[in-house]
Amino acid sequence: MINKFYIGDIVKMRKVHPCGSDEWEVIRVGADIKIKCLGCSRIVMIPRSKFQKGVKKIIKSNAPEEEINE
């Protein structure tokens, strides 16, 4: 399970959104995660635990340089 998410990350979710897209951009991180659908721009806020279970992979990471090199 992936634990670290950053604002600006593009993630692929397990379930497809009704618009047909499965790619989302992370807008806010915390106890809840706010994500925006890249297909229709719908914004959804879901609990971190449900989000972590639903993420298939991180397509584009926006992690700081220090953490990428570790």
CNS distance restraints for C-alpha pairs under 8 A (distance, minus, plus):
assign (resid   1 and name CA) (resid  52 and name CA) 6.70 0.50 0.50
assign (resid   1 and name CA) (resid  53 and name CA) 7.22 0.50 0.50
assign (resid   2 and name CA) (resid  52 and name CA) 6.48 0.50 0.50
assign (resid   2 and name CA) (resid  55 and name CA) 7.87 0.50 0.50
assign (resid   3 and name CA) (resid  52 and name CA) 7.07 0.50 0.50
assign (resid   5 and name CA) (resid   9 and name CA) 6.87 0.50 0.50
assign (resid   5 and name CA) (resid  26 and name CA) 7.78 0.50 0.50
assign (resid   5 and name CA) (resid  29 and name CA) 7.14 0.50 0.50
assign (resid   5 and name CA) (resid  63 and name CA) 7.80 0.50 0.50
assign (resid   6 and name CA) (resid  26 and name CA) 6.95 0.50 0.50
assign (resid   6 and name CA) (resid  28 and name CA) 7.98 0.50 0.50
assign (resid   6 and name CA) (resid  29 and name CA) 6.86 0.50 0.50
assign (resid   6 and name CA) (resid  61 and name CA) 7.42 0.50 0.50
assign (resid   6 and name CA) (resid  62 and name CA) 5.97 0.50 0.50
assign (resid   6 and name CA) (resid  63 and name CA) 6.09 0.50 0.50
assign (resid   7 and name CA) (resid  25 and name CA) 7.92 0.50 0.50
assign (resid   7 and name CA) (resid  26 and name CA) 5.22 0.50 0.50
assign (resid   7 and name CA) (resid  27 and name CA) 5.29 0.50 0.50
assign (resid   7 and name CA) (resid  28 and name CA) 5.90 0.50 0.50
assign (resid   7 and name CA) (resid  29 and name CA) 6.76 0.50 0.50
assign (resid   7 and name CA) (resid  62 and name CA) 6.86 0.50 0.50
assign (resid   8 and name CA) (resid  25 and name CA) 5.96 0.50 0.50
assign (resid   8 and name CA) (resid  26 and name CA) 5.33 0.50 0.50
assign (resid   8 and name CA) (resid  27 and name CA) 6.27 0.50 0.50
assign (resid   8 and name CA) (resid  61 and name CA) 7.46 0.50 0.50
assign (resid   8 and name CA) (resid  62 and name CA) 5.70 0.50 0.50
assign (resid   9 and name CA) (resid  25 and name CA) 5.68 0.50 0.50
assign (resid   9 and name CA) (resid  26 and name CA) 5.37 0.50 0.50
assign (resid   9 and name CA) (resid  58 and name CA) 7.12 0.50 0.50
assign (resid   9 and name CA) (resid  59 and name CA) 7.64 0.50 0.50
assign (resid   9 and name CA) (resid  60 and name CA) 5.63 0.50 0.50
assign (resid   9 and name CA) (resid  61 and name CA) 4.78 0.50 0.50
assign (resid   9 and name CA) (resid  62 and name CA) 5.16 0.50 0.50
assign (resid   9 and name CA) (resid  63 and name CA) 7.95 0.50 0.50
assign (resid  10 and name CA) (resid  23 and name CA) 6.70 0.50 0.50
assign (resid  10 and name CA) (resid  24 and name CA) 5.58 0.50 0.50
assign (resid  10 and name CA) (resid  25 and name CA) 4.54 0.50 0.50
assign (resid  10 and name CA) (resid  26 and name CA) 6.48 0.50 0.50
assign (resid  10 and name CA) (resid  58 and name CA) 6.08 0.50 0.50
assign (resid  10 and name CA) (resid  59 and name CA) 5.43 0.50 0.50
assign (resid  10 and name CA) (resid  60 and name CA) 5.00 0.50 0.50
assign (resid  10 and name CA) (resid  61 and name CA) 6.61 0.50 0.50
assign (resid  11 and name CA) (resid  23 and name CA) 5.65 0.50 0.50
assign (resid  11 and name CA) (resid  24 and name CA) 5.33 0.50 0.50
assign (resid  11 and name CA) (resid  25 and name CA) 6.38 0.50 0.50
assign (resid  11 and name CA) (resid  26 and name CA) 7.61 0.50 0.50
assign (resid  11 and name CA) (resid  55 and name CA) 6.73 0.50 0.50
assign (resid  11 and name CA) (resid  56 and name CA) 7.49 0.50 0.50
assign (resid  11 and name CA) (resid  57 and name CA) 5.91 0.50 0.50
assign (resid  11 and name CA) (resid  58 and name CA) 4.39 0.50 0.50
assign (resid  11 and name CA) (resid  59 and name CA) 5.33 0.50 0.50
assign (resid  11 and name CA) (resid  60 and name CA) 7.04 0.50 0.50
assign (resid  12 and name CA) (resid  22 and name CA) 5.59 0.50 0.50
assign (resid  12 and name CA) (resid  23 and name CA) 4.63 0.50 0.50
assign (resid  12 and name CA) (resid  24 and name CA) 6.45 0.50 0.50
assign (resid  12 and name CA) (resid  55 and name CA) 6.06 0.50 0.50
assign (resid  12 and name CA) (resid  56 and name CA) 5.47 0.50 0.50
assign (resid  12 and name CA) (resid  57 and name CA) 5.39 0.50 0.50
assign (resid  12 and name CA) (resid  58 and name CA) 6.22 0.50 0.50
assign (resid  12 and name CA) (resid  59 and name CA) 6.56 0.50 0.50
assign (resid  13 and name CA) (resid  22 and name CA) 5.45 0.50 0.50
assign (resid  13 and name CA) (resid  23 and name CA) 6.42 0.50 0.50
assign (resid  13 and name CA) (resid  24 and name CA) 7.46 0.50 0.50
assign (resid  13 and name CA) (resid  54 and name CA) 5.53 0.50 0.50
assign (resid  13 and name CA) (resid  55 and name CA) 4.50 0.50 0.50
assign (resid  13 and name CA) (resid  56 and name CA) 5.11 0.50 0.50
assign (resid  13 and name CA) (resid  57 and name CA) 7.22 0.50 0.50
assign (resid  14 and name CA) (resid  22 and name CA) 7.30 0.50 0.50
assign (resid  14 and name CA) (resid  54 and name CA) 5.40 0.50 0.50
assign (resid  14 and name CA) (resid  55 and name CA) 6.03 0.50 0.50
assign (resid  14 and name CA) (resid  56 and name CA) 5.42 0.50 0.50
assign (resid  15 and name CA) (resid  22 and name CA) 6.64 0.50 0.50
assign (resid  15 and name CA) (resid  54 and name CA) 7.24 0.50 0.50
assign (resid  16 and name CA) (resid  20 and name CA) 5.94 0.50 0.50
assign (resid  16 and name CA) (resid  21 and name CA) 5.80 0.50 0.50
assign (resid  16 and name CA) (resid  22 and name CA) 4.66 0.50 0.50
assign (resid  17 and name CA) (resid  21 and name CA) 5.50 0.50 0.50
assign (resid  17 and name CA) (resid  22 and name CA) 5.92 0.50 0.50
assign (resid  17 and name CA) (resid  37 and name CA) 7.83 0.50 0.50
assign (resid  19 and name CA) (resid  39 and name CA) 6.60 0.50 0.50
assign (resid  19 and name CA) (resid  40 and name CA) 6.57 0.50 0.50
assign (resid  20 and name CA) (resid  39 and name CA) 7.28 0.50 0.50
assign (resid  21 and name CA) (resid  37 and name CA) 7.23 0.50 0.50
assign (resid  21 and name CA) (resid  38 and name CA) 6.98 0.50 0.50
assign (resid  21 and name CA) (resid  39 and name CA) 5.29 0.50 0.50
assign (resid  22 and name CA) (resid  37 and name CA) 7.67 0.50 0.50
assign (resid  23 and name CA) (resid  37 and name CA) 6.35 0.50 0.50
assign (resid  23 and name CA) (resid  38 and name CA) 5.85 0.50 0.50
assign (resid  23 and name CA) (resid  39 and name CA) 7.51 0.50 0.50
assign (resid  24 and name CA) (resid  35 and name CA) 6.04 0.50 0.50
assign (resid  24 and name CA) (resid  36 and name CA) 5.38 0.50 0.50
assign (resid  24 and name CA) (resid  37 and name CA) 4.58 0.50 0.50
assign (resid  24 and name CA) (resid  38 and name CA) 5.42 0.50 0.50
assign (resid  25 and name CA) (resid  35 and name CA) 5.42 0.50 0.50
assign (resid  25 and name CA) (resid  36 and name CA) 5.14 0.50 0.50
assign (resid  25 and name CA) (resid  37 and name CA) 6.56 0.50 0.50
assign (resid  25 and name CA) (resid  38 and name CA) 6.77 0.50 0.50
assign (resid  26 and name CA) (resid  33 and name CA) 7.22 0.50 0.50
assign (resid  26 and name CA) (resid  34 and name CA) 6.13 0.50 0.50
assign (resid  26 and name CA) (resid  35 and name CA) 4.53 0.50 0.50
assign (resid  26 and name CA) (resid  36 and name CA) 6.57 0.50 0.50
assign (resid  27 and name CA) (resid  33 and name CA) 7.58 0.50 0.50
assign (resid  27 and name CA) (resid  34 and name CA) 5.36 0.50 0.50
assign (resid  27 and name CA) (resid  35 and name CA) 5.32 0.50 0.50
assign (resid  27 and name CA) (resid  36 and name CA) 6.80 0.50 0.50
assign (resid  28 and name CA) (resid  32 and name CA) 7.93 0.50 0.50
assign (resid  28 and name CA) (resid  33 and name CA) 5.59 0.50 0.50
assign (resid  28 and name CA) (resid  34 and name CA) 4.87 0.50 0.50
assign (resid  28 and name CA) (resid  35 and name CA) 7.07 0.50 0.50
assign (resid  29 and name CA) (resid  33 and name CA) 4.80 0.50 0.50
assign (resid  29 and name CA) (resid  34 and name CA) 6.67 0.50 0.50
assign (resid  30 and name CA) (resid  48 and name CA) 7.43 0.50 0.50
assign (resid  31 and name CA) (resid  47 and name CA) 6.44 0.50 0.50
assign (resid  31 and name CA) (resid  48 and name CA) 5.70 0.50 0.50
assign (resid  32 and name CA) (resid  45 and name CA) 6.52 0.50 0.50
assign (resid  32 and name CA) (resid  46 and name CA) 5.55 0.50 0.50
assign (resid  32 and name CA) (resid  47 and name CA) 4.29 0.50 0.50
assign (resid  32 and name CA) (resid  48 and name CA) 4.95 0.50 0.50
assign (resid  33 and name CA) (resid  45 and name CA) 5.61 0.50 0.50
assign (resid  33 and name CA) (resid  46 and name CA) 5.51 0.50 0.50
assign (resid  33 and name CA) (resid  47 and name CA) 6.11 0.50 0.50
assign (resid  33 and name CA) (resid  48 and name CA) 5.67 0.50 0.50
assign (resid  33 and name CA) (resid  51 and name CA) 7.11 0.50 0.50
assign (resid  34 and name CA) (resid  43 and name CA) 6.96 0.50 0.50
assign (resid  34 and name CA) (resid  44 and name CA) 5.69 0.50 0.50
assign (resid  34 and name CA) (resid  45 and name CA) 4.21 0.50 0.50
assign (resid  34 and name CA) (resid  46 and name CA) 6.48 0.50 0.50
assign (resid  35 and name CA) (resid  43 and name CA) 5.71 0.50 0.50
assign (resid  35 and name CA) (resid  44 and name CA) 5.45 0.50 0.50
assign (resid  35 and name CA) (resid  45 and name CA) 6.31 0.50 0.50
assign (resid  36 and name CA) (resid  41 and name CA) 5.61 0.50 0.50
assign (resid  36 and name CA) (resid  42 and name CA) 5.56 0.50 0.50
assign (resid  36 and name CA) (resid  43 and name CA) 4.38 0.50 0.50
assign (resid  36 and name CA) (resid  44 and name CA) 6.38 0.50 0.50
assign (resid  37 and name CA) (resid  41 and name CA) 4.82 0.50 0.50
assign (resid  37 and name CA) (resid  42 and name CA) 5.28 0.50 0.50
assign (resid  37 and name CA) (resid  43 and name CA) 6.45 0.50 0.50
assign (resid  46 and name CA) (resid  50 and name CA) 6.76 0.50 0.50
assign (resid  46 and name CA) (resid  51 and name CA) 6.37 0.50 0.50
assign (resid  47 and name CA) (resid  51 and name CA) 6.24 0.50 0.50
assign (resid  48 and name CA) (resid  52 and name CA) 6.04 0.50 0.50
assign (resid  49 and name CA) (resid  53 and name CA) 6.42 0.50 0.50
assign (resid  50 and name CA) (resid  54 and name CA) 6.24 0.50 0.50
assign (resid  51 and name CA) (resid  55 and name CA) 6.25 0.50 0.50
assign (resid  63 and name CA) (resid  67 and name CA) 6.62 0.50 0.50
assign (resid  63 and name CA) (resid  68 and name CA) 6.67 0.50 0.50
assign (resid  64 and name CA) (resid  68 and name CA) 6.70 0.50 0.50
assign (resid  65 and name CA) (resid  69 and name CA) 6.49 0.50 0.50
assign (resid  66 and name CA) (resid  70 and name CA) 6.70 0.50 0.50
